[in-house]
């Protein structure tokens, strides 16, 4: 089994987070860390927004900002803009962000 903490990776300027997003959900929520059939881990998230004109991506950025208590401008979808599997870059203190990710994985 893959290491559950592999749903993110550290960078010099923060972290990159791997997310599987479900748009058009009944609620905005972070579901927790999941493992795919290929054994890669990702954070499962749901948003009410539709996947049109970047609305679901923007909703995901807002959700993560609220979850981690960081400014939305620090969060950006950098890969997978039109896919359910996304890479999110969060800029800030790498150690603090890694600690937040580890706490999230323990839920």
N, CA, C and O atoms as a GROMACS GRO file, in nm:
protein
  428
    1UNK      N    1   0.084  -0.118   0.000
    1UNK     CA    2   0.000   0.000   0.000
    1UNK      C    3   0.088   0.124   0.000
    1UNK      O    4   0.192   0.128   0.067
    2UNK      N    5   0.046   0.223  -0.074
    2UNK     CA    6   0.121   0.348  -0.087
    2UNK      C    7   0.111   0.428   0.042
    2UNK      O    8   0.015   0.415   0.118
    3UNK      N    9   0.211   0.511   0.067
    3UNK     CA   10   0.211   0.598   0.184
    3UNK      C   11   0.102   0.703   0.168
    3UNK      O   12   0.098   0.774   0.067
    4UNK      N   13   0.013   0.713   0.266
    4UNK     CA   14  -0.100   0.805   0.259
    4UNK      C   15  -0.053   0.951   0.246
    4UNK      O   16  -0.126   1.034   0.192
    5UNK      N   17   0.067   0.983   0.293
    5UNK     CA   18   0.117   1.119   0.282
    5UNK      C   19   0.165   1.152   0.140
    5UNK      O   20   0.210   1.263   0.115
    6UNK      N   21   0.157   1.056   0.049
    6UNK     CA   22   0.201   1.083  -0.088
    6UNK      C   23   0.097   1.162  -0.167
    6UNK      O   24   0.113   1.178  -0.288
    7UNK      N   25  -0.009   1.211  -0.103
    7UNK     CA   26  -0.107   1.294  -0.173
    7UNK      C   27  -0.057   1.438  -0.188
    7UNK      O   28  -0.127   1.522  -0.245
    8UNK      N   29   0.062   1.466  -0.136
    8UNK     CA   30   0.124   1.597  -0.157
    8UNK      C   31   0.275   1.580  -0.165
    8UNK      O   32   0.330   1.478  -0.123
    9UNK      N   33   0.340   1.682  -0.219
    9UNK     CA   34   0.487   1.682  -0.219
    9UNK      C   35   0.534   1.822  -0.184
    9UNK      O   36   0.474   1.922  -0.220
   10UNK      N   37   0.645   1.824  -0.111
   10UNK     CA   38   0.704   1.951  -0.068
   10UNK      C   39   0.775   2.018  -0.184
   10UNK      O   40   0.832   1.952  -0.272
   11UNK      N   41   0.772   2.150  -0.183
   11UNK     CA   42   0.846   2.234  -0.277
   11UNK      C   43   0.921   2.338  -0.196
   11UNK      O   44   0.893   2.357  -0.078
   12UNK      N   45   1.015   2.406  -0.258
   12UNK     CA   46   1.088   2.511  -0.187
   12UNK      C   47   0.996   2.622  -0.139
   12UNK      O   48   1.022   2.684  -0.036
   13UNK      N   49   0.890   2.648  -0.214
   13UNK     CA   50   0.800   2.760  -0.183
   13UNK      C   51   0.664   2.716  -0.133
   13UNK      O   52   0.570   2.795  -0.134
   14UNK      N   53   0.650   2.590  -0.088
   14UNK     CA   54   0.522   2.542  -0.037
   14UNK      C   55   0.504   2.394  -0.065
   14UNK      O   56   0.596   2.314  -0.046
   15UNK      N   57   0.384   2.358  -0.110
   15UNK     CA   58   0.355   2.218  -0.141
   15UNK      C   59   0.270   2.209  -0.267
   15UNK      O   60   0.206   2.306  -0.308
   16UNK      N   61   0.271   2.092  -0.328
   16UNK     CA   62   0.178   2.059  -0.434
   16UNK      C   63   0.089   1.948  -0.382
   16UNK      O   64   0.137   1.849  -0.327
   17UNK      N   65  -0.038   1.965  -0.401
   17UNK     CA   66  -0.140   1.875  -0.347
   17UNK      C   67  -0.211   1.808  -0.464
   17UNK      O   68  -0.247   1.874  -0.561
   18UNK      N   69  -0.231   1.677  -0.455
   18UNK     CA   70  -0.301   1.602  -0.559
   18UNK      C   71  -0.444   1.580  -0.514
   18UNK      O   72  -0.469   1.524  -0.407
   19UNK      N   73  -0.538   1.624  -0.596
   19UNK     CA   74  -0.680   1.626  -0.558
   19UNK      C   75  -0.764   1.557  -0.664
   19UNK      O   76  -0.740   1.572  -0.784
   20UNK      N   77  -0.862   1.482  -0.619
   20UNK     CA   78  -0.967   1.429  -0.708
   20UNK      C   79  -1.093   1.506  -0.674
   20UNK      O   80  -1.147   1.494  -0.564
   21UNK      N   81  -1.139   1.586  -0.769
   21UNK     CA   82  -1.252   1.675  -0.745
   21UNK      C   83  -1.380   1.620  -0.806
   21UNK      O   84  -1.382   1.575  -0.921
   22UNK      N   85  -1.487   1.624  -0.728
   22UNK     CA   86  -1.620   1.589  -0.776
   22UNK      C   87  -1.703   1.717  -0.779
   22UNK      O   88  -1.740   1.769  -0.674
   23UNK      N   89  -1.733   1.769  -0.898
   23UNK     CA   90  -1.818   1.888  -0.908
   23UNK      C   91  -1.966   1.850  -0.899
   23UNK      O   92  -2.000   1.731  -0.896
   24UNK      N   93  -2.051   1.949  -0.895
   24UNK     CA   94  -2.197   1.930  -0.890
   24UNK      C   95  -2.239   1.844  -0.772
   24UNK      O   96  -2.333   1.765  -0.783
   25UNK      N   97  -2.172   1.859  -0.662
   25UNK     CA   98  -2.206   1.783  -0.541
   25UNK      C   99  -2.316   1.856  -0.465
   25UNK      O  100  -2.350   1.969  -0.498
   26UNK      N  101  -2.370   1.791  -0.365
   26UNK     CA  102  -2.473   1.856  -0.283
   26UNK      C  103  -2.412   1.948  -0.179
   26UNK      O  104  -2.483   2.025  -0.114
   27UNK      N  105  -2.278   1.941  -0.162
   27UNK     CA  106  -2.212   2.026  -0.062
   27UNK      C  107  -2.066   2.046  -0.102
   27UNK      O  108  -2.010   1.970  -0.182
   28UNK      N  109  -2.005   2.149  -0.044
   28UNK     CA  110  -1.861   2.170  -0.057
   28UNK      C  111  -1.795   2.101   0.061
   28UNK      O  112  -1.826   2.132   0.176
   29UNK      N  113  -1.705   2.008   0.036
   29UNK     CA  114  -1.644   1.934   0.146
   29UNK      C  115  -1.514   1.867   0.103
   29UNK      O  116  -1.495   1.832  -0.013
   30UNK      N  117  -1.426   1.852   0.200
   30UNK     CA  118  -1.307   1.771   0.183
   30UNK      C  119  -1.338   1.636   0.246
   30UNK      O  120  -1.370   1.628   0.365
   31UNK      N  121  -1.329   1.532   0.166
   31UNK     CA  122  -1.369   1.398   0.210
   31UNK      C  123  -1.256   1.322   0.278
   31UNK      O  124  -1.282   1.226   0.352
   32UNK      N  125  -1.132   1.361   0.255
   32UNK     CA  126  -1.018   1.291   0.314
   32UNK      C  127  -0.926   1.236   0.207
   32UNK      O  128  -0.946   1.260   0.088
   33UNK      N  129  -0.827   1.163   0.250
   33UNK     CA  130  -0.727   1.107   0.160
   33UNK      C  131  -0.774   0.970   0.115
   33UNK      O  132  -0.816   0.887   0.196
   34UNK      N  133  -0.767   0.947  -0.017
   34UNK     CA  134  -0.807   0.819  -0.075
   34UNK      C  135  -0.692   0.763  -0.158
   34UNK      O  136  -0.601   0.835  -0.199
   35UNK      N  137  -0.700   0.634  -0.183
   35UNK     CA  138  -0.600   0.568  -0.268
   35UNK      C  139  -0.672   0.514  -0.391
   35UNK      O  140  -0.772   0.444  -0.379
   36UNK      N  141  -0.620   0.546  -0.509
   36UNK     CA  142  -0.676   0.499  -0.635
   36UNK      C  143  -0.631   0.356  -0.663
   36UNK      O  144  -0.545   0.302  -0.592
   37UNK      N  145  -0.689   0.296  -0.765
   37UNK     CA  146  -0.653   0.158  -0.802
   37UNK      C  147  -0.506   0.145  -0.839
   37UNK      O  148  -0.446   0.039  -0.820
   38UNK      N  149  -0.447   0.252  -0.892
   38UNK     CA  150  -0.305   0.249  -0.927
   38UNK      C  151  -0.214   0.276  -0.807
   38UNK      O  152  -0.093   0.293  -0.822
   39UNK      N  153  -0.273   0.280  -0.688
   39UNK     CA  154  -0.206   0.298  -0.558
   39UNK      C  155  -0.157   0.440  -0.531
   39UNK      O  156  -0.092   0.464  -0.429
   40UNK      N  157  -0.188   0.534  -0.621
   40UNK     CA  158  -0.154   0.673  -0.592
   40UNK      C  159  -0.260   0.732  -0.499
   40UNK      O  160  -0.378   0.699  -0.508
   41UNK      N  161  -0.214   0.818  -0.411
   41UNK     CA  162  -0.306   0.881  -0.315
   41UNK      C  163  -0.342   1.021  -0.361
   41UNK      O  164  -0.264   1.088  -0.429
   42UNK      N  165  -0.462   1.064  -0.323
   42UNK     CA  166  -0.507   1.198  -0.353
   42UNK      C  167  -0.606   1.242  -0.247
   42UNK      O  168  -0.662   1.159  -0.175
   43UNK      N  169  -0.627   1.370  -0.238
   43UNK     CA  170  -0.728   1.426  -0.149
   43UNK      C  171  -0.859   1.428  -0.226
   43UNK      O  172  -0.865   1.481  -0.337
   44UNK      N  173  -0.964   1.372  -0.169
   44UNK     CA  174  -1.095   1.374  -0.233
   44UNK      C  175  -1.171   1.498  -0.184
   44UNK      O  176  -1.182   1.523  -0.064
   45UNK      N  177  -1.222   1.574  -0.280
   45UNK     CA  178  -1.296   1.695  -0.247
   45UNK      C  179  -1.422   1.702  -0.334
   45UNK      O  180  -1.426   1.649  -0.445
   46UNK      N  181  -1.522   1.770  -0.281
   46UNK     CA  182  -1.648   1.791  -0.353
   46UNK      C  183  -1.683   1.938  -0.349
   46UNK      O  184  -1.661   2.006  -0.249
   47UNK      N  185  -1.737   1.987  -0.459
   47UNK     CA  186  -1.786   2.125  -0.464
   47UNK      C  187  -1.922   2.126  -0.533
   47UNK      O  188  -1.952   2.041  -0.616
   48UNK      N  189  -2.002   2.225  -0.497
   48UNK     CA  190  -2.134   2.240  -0.559
   48UNK      C  191  -2.124   2.299  -0.700
   48UNK      O  192  -2.214   2.278  -0.782
   49UNK      N  193  -2.019   2.370  -0.727
   49UNK     CA  194  -2.003   2.440  -0.855
   49UNK      C  195  -1.999   2.343  -0.972
   49UNK      O  196  -1.963   2.226  -0.957
   50UNK      N  197  -2.037   2.394  -1.089
   50UNK     CA  198  -2.033   2.315  -1.211
   50UNK      C  199  -1.894   2.326  -1.274
   50UNK      O  200  -1.823   2.425  -1.253
   51UNK      N  201  -1.855   2.225  -1.352
   51UNK     CA  202  -1.723   2.229  -1.416
   51UNK      C  203  -1.724   2.307  -1.547
   51UNK      O  204  -1.688   2.254  -1.652
   52UNK      N  205  -1.764   2.432  -1.539
   52UNK     CA  206  -1.771   2.517  -1.658
   52UNK      C  207  -1.702   2.649  -1.628
   52UNK      O  208  -1.722   2.707  -1.521
   53UNK      N  209  -1.623   2.696  -1.722
   53UNK     CA  210  -1.557   2.827  -1.712
   53UNK      C  211  -1.472   2.840  -1.585
   53UNK      O  212  -1.458   2.950  -1.531
   54UNK      N  213  -1.417   2.728  -1.538
   54UNK     CA  214  -1.330   2.732  -1.421
   54UNK      C  215  -1.401   2.747  -1.288
   54UNK      O  216  -1.336   2.768  -1.186
   55UNK      N  217  -1.533   2.737  -1.287
   55UNK     CA  218  -1.609   2.757  -1.163
   55UNK      C  219  -1.576   2.653  -1.057
   55UNK      O  220  -1.559   2.687  -0.940
   56UNK      N  221  -1.567   2.526  -1.097
   56UNK     CA  222  -1.536   2.421  -0.999
   56UNK      C  223  -1.394   2.438  -0.945
   56UNK      O  224  -1.371   2.416  -0.826
   57UNK      N  225  -1.300   2.476  -1.030
   57UNK     CA  226  -1.163   2.498  -0.984
   57UNK      C  227  -1.157   2.613  -0.884
   57UNK      O  228  -1.090   2.603  -0.781
   58UNK      N  229  -1.227   2.723  -0.914
   58UNK     CA  230  -1.231   2.837  -0.822
   58UNK      C  231  -1.294   2.798  -0.689
   58UNK      O  232  -1.249   2.841  -0.583
   59UNK      N  233  -1.400   2.717  -0.695
   59UNK     CA  234  -1.465   2.671  -0.572
   59UNK      C  235  -1.370   2.584  -0.490
   59UNK      O  236  -1.368   2.593  -0.368
   60UNK      N  237  -1.292   2.500  -0.558
   60UNK     CA  238  -1.194   2.417  -0.489
   60UNK      C  239  -1.088   2.503  -0.422
   60UNK      O  240  -1.051   2.478  -0.307
   61UNK      N  241  -1.039   2.603  -0.491
   61UNK     CA  242  -0.940   2.694  -0.433
   61UNK      C  243  -0.995   2.763  -0.308
   61UNK      O  244  -0.926   2.774  -0.208
   62UNK      N  245  -1.121   2.809  -0.315
   62UNK     CA  246  -1.185   2.872  -0.197
   62UNK      C  247  -1.199   2.773  -0.082
   62UNK      O  248  -1.174   2.807   0.034
   63UNK      N  249  -1.240   2.651  -0.114
   63UNK     CA  250  -1.258   2.547  -0.013
   63UNK      C  251  -1.126   2.517   0.059
   63UNK      O  252  -1.122   2.508   0.182
   64UNK      N  253  -1.019   2.502  -0.018
   64UNK     CA  254  -0.889   2.472   0.042
   64UNK      C  255  -0.839   2.590   0.125
   64UNK      O  256  -0.780   2.571   0.231
   65UNK      N  257  -0.860   2.711   0.078
   65UNK     CA  258  -0.819   2.830   0.153
   65UNK      C  259  -0.889   2.834   0.287
   65UNK      O  260  -0.827   2.862   0.390
   66UNK      N  261  -1.018   2.806   0.288
   66UNK     CA  262  -1.094   2.806   0.413
   66UNK      C  263  -1.048   2.693   0.505
   66UNK      O  264  -1.034   2.712   0.626
   67UNK      N  265  -1.025   2.575   0.448
   67UNK     CA  266  -0.982   2.458   0.527
   67UNK      C  267  -0.849   2.482   0.596
   67UNK      O  268  -0.833   2.447   0.713
   68UNK      N  269  -0.755   2.542   0.525
   68UNK     CA  270  -0.621   2.561   0.580
   68UNK      C  271  -0.600   2.697   0.643
   68UNK      O  272  -0.494   2.722   0.701
   69UNK      N  273  -0.698   2.786   0.634
   69UNK     CA  274  -0.685   2.918   0.693
   69UNK      C  275  -0.576   3.002   0.628
   69UNK      O  276  -0.502   3.073   0.695
   70UNK      N  277  -0.567   2.992   0.496
   70UNK     CA  278  -0.465   3.067   0.423
   70UNK      C  279  -0.534   3.149   0.313
   70UNK      O  280  -0.646   3.118   0.274
   71UNK      N  281  -0.468   3.254   0.263
   71UNK     CA  282  -0.529   3.336   0.159
   71UNK      C  283  -0.551   3.258   0.029
   71UNK      O  284  -0.468   3.175  -0.009
   72UNK      N  285  -0.663   3.284  -0.037
   72UNK     CA  286  -0.694   3.217  -0.164
   72UNK      C  287  -0.586   3.244  -0.268
   72UNK      O  288  -0.561   3.160  -0.354
   73UNK      N  289  -0.522   3.360  -0.262
   73UNK     CA  290  -0.419   3.393  -0.361
   73UNK      C  291  -0.297   3.300  -0.350
   73UNK      O  292  -0.214   3.296  -0.441
   74UNK      N  293  -0.286   3.225  -0.239
   74UNK     CA  294  -0.175   3.130  -0.220
   74UNK      C  295  -0.202   2.995  -0.283
   74UNK      O  296  -0.116   2.907  -0.281
   75UNK      N  297  -0.323   2.976  -0.338
   75UNK     CA  298  -0.366   2.846  -0.389
   75UNK      C  299  -0.399   2.858  -0.537
   75UNK      O  300  -0.472   2.948  -0.579
   76UNK      N  301  -0.344   2.766  -0.617
   76UNK     CA  302  -0.369   2.772  -0.762
   76UNK      C  303  -0.369   2.632  -0.822
   76UNK      O  304  -0.283   2.550  -0.792
   77UNK      N  305  -0.467   2.605  -0.907
   77UNK     CA  306  -0.469   2.482  -0.985
   77UNK      C  307  -0.360   2.496  -1.092
   77UNK      O  308  -0.368   2.585  -1.177
   78UNK      N  309  -0.259   2.408  -1.089
   78UNK     CA  310  -0.149   2.418  -1.185
   78UNK      C  311  -0.149   2.306  -1.289
   78UNK      O  312  -0.077   2.314  -1.388
   79UNK      N  313  -0.229   2.204  -1.268
   79UNK     CA  314  -0.241   2.095  -1.366
   79UNK      C  315  -0.377   2.030  -1.349
   79UNK      O  316  -0.430   2.019  -1.238
   80UNK      N  317  -0.434   1.986  -1.461
   80UNK     CA  318  -0.562   1.916  -1.456
   80UNK      C  319  -0.683   2.008  -1.451
   80UNK      O  320  -0.786   1.971  -1.396
   81UNK      N  321  -0.672   2.127  -1.507
   81UNK     CA  322  -0.781   2.224  -1.501
   81UNK      C  323  -0.912   2.168  -1.554
   81UNK      O  324  -1.019   2.206  -1.505
   82UNK      N  325  -0.907   2.080  -1.654
   82UNK     CA  326  -1.030   2.024  -1.711
   82UNK      C  327  -1.049   1.877  -1.674
   82UNK      O  328  -1.132   1.808  -1.734
   83UNK      N  329  -0.973   1.829  -1.578
   83UNK     CA  330  -0.979   1.690  -1.535
   83UNK      C  331  -1.028   1.681  -1.390
   83UNK      O  332  -1.024   1.780  -1.317
   84UNK      N  333  -1.074   1.565  -1.351
   84UNK     CA  334  -1.110   1.546  -1.209
   84UNK      C  335  -0.986   1.539  -1.122
   84UNK      O  336  -0.988   1.578  -1.005
   85UNK      N  337  -0.875   1.487  -1.178
   85UNK     CA  338  -0.750   1.478  -1.103
   85UNK      C  339  -0.670   1.604  -1.127
   85UNK      O  340  -0.636   1.637  -1.241
   86UNK      N  341  -0.640   1.675  -1.020
   86UNK     CA  342  -0.576   1.806  -1.030
   86UNK      C  343  -0.451   1.812  -0.943
   86UNK      O  344  -0.437   1.739  -0.845
   87UNK      N  345  -0.362   1.900  -0.981
   87UNK     CA  346  -0.247   1.934  -0.897
   87UNK      C  347  -0.267   2.078  -0.855
   87UNK      O  348  -0.286   2.167  -0.938
   88UNK      N  349  -0.262   2.100  -0.725
   88UNK     CA  350  -0.282   2.232  -0.666
   88UNK      C  351  -0.152   2.277  -0.603
   88UNK      O  352  -0.094   2.203  -0.523
   89UNK      N  353  -0.106   2.395  -0.637
   89UNK     CA  354   0.013   2.451  -0.573
   89UNK      C  355  -0.032   2.546  -0.462
   89UNK      O  356  -0.112   2.637  -0.485
   90UNK      N  357   0.023   2.523  -0.343
   90UNK     CA  358  -0.004   2.610  -0.229
   90UNK      C  359   0.130   2.671  -0.188
   90UNK      O  360   0.221   2.599  -0.148
   91UNK      N  361   0.140   2.802  -0.199
   91UNK     CA  362   0.266   2.868  -0.164
   91UNK      C  363   0.259   2.916  -0.019
   91UNK      O  364   0.155   2.957   0.030
   92UNK      N  365   0.375   2.908   0.046
   92UNK     CA  366   0.385   2.950   0.185
   92UNK      C  367   0.499   2.874   0.252
   92UNK      O  368   0.587   2.820   0.185
   93UNK      N  369   0.496   2.872   0.383
   93UNK     CA  370   0.598   2.804   0.462
   93UNK      C  371   0.584   2.653   0.442
   93UNK      O  372   0.484   2.594   0.482
   94UNK      N  373   0.684   2.592   0.381
   94UNK     CA  374   0.677   2.450   0.346
   94UNK      C  375   0.654   2.362   0.469
   94UNK      O  376   0.571   2.272   0.465
   95UNK      N  377   0.727   2.388   0.576
   95UNK     CA  378   0.712   2.306   0.697
   95UNK      C  379   0.574   2.315   0.756
   95UNK      O  380   0.517   2.213   0.795
   96UNK      N  381   0.519   2.434   0.764
   96UNK     CA  382   0.384   2.454   0.819
   96UNK      C  383   0.279   2.388   0.729
   96UNK      O  384   0.187   2.323   0.779
   97UNK      N  385   0.293   2.406   0.599
   97UNK     CA  386   0.197   2.344   0.507
   97UNK      C  387   0.205   2.192   0.512
   97UNK      O  388   0.102   2.125   0.507
   98UNK      N  389   0.325   2.137   0.523
   98UNK     CA  390   0.341   1.991   0.534
   98UNK      C  391   0.275   1.941   0.663
   98UNK      O  392   0.215   1.833   0.664
   99UNK      N  393   0.286   2.018   0.770
   99UNK     CA  394   0.221   1.981   0.896
   99UNK      C  395   0.069   1.980   0.879
   99UNK      O  396   0.002   1.889   0.928
  100UNK      N  397   0.014   2.080   0.810
  100UNK     CA  398  -0.130   2.084   0.785
  100UNK      C  399  -0.176   1.965   0.702
  100UNK      O  400  -0.282   1.908   0.726
  101UNK      N  401  -0.094   1.926   0.603
  101UNK     CA  402  -0.128   1.811   0.519
  101UNK      C  403  -0.127   1.682   0.601
  101UNK      O  404  -0.215   1.597   0.585
  102UNK      N  405  -0.028   1.668   0.689
  102UNK     CA  406  -0.020   1.548   0.773
  102UNK      C  407  -0.141   1.540   0.866
  102UNK      O  408  -0.195   1.432   0.888
  103UNK      N  409  -0.183   1.654   0.921
  103UNK     CA  410  -0.302   1.656   1.007
  103UNK      C  411  -0.426   1.615   0.928
  103UNK      O  412  -0.511   1.540   0.977
  104UNK      N  413  -0.436   1.663   0.807
  104UNK     CA  414  -0.549   1.629   0.720
  104UNK      C  415  -0.551   1.480   0.693
  104UNK      O  416  -0.659   1.419   0.693
  105UNK      N  417  -0.438   1.420   0.670
  105UNK     CA  418  -0.429   1.277   0.641
  105UNK      C  419  -0.472   1.193   0.761
  105UNK      O  420  -0.519   1.080   0.743
  106UNK      N  421  -0.456   1.243   0.881
  106UNK     CA  422  -0.491   1.167   1.003
  106UNK      C  423  -0.640   1.168   1.032
  106UNK      O  424  -0.686   1.090   1.115
  107UNK      N  425  -0.715   1.252   0.967
  107UNK     CA  426  -0.860   1.259   0.994
  107UNK      C  427  -0.932   1.135   0.948
  107UNK      O  428  -1.054   1.125   0.963
   0.00000   0.00000   0.00000
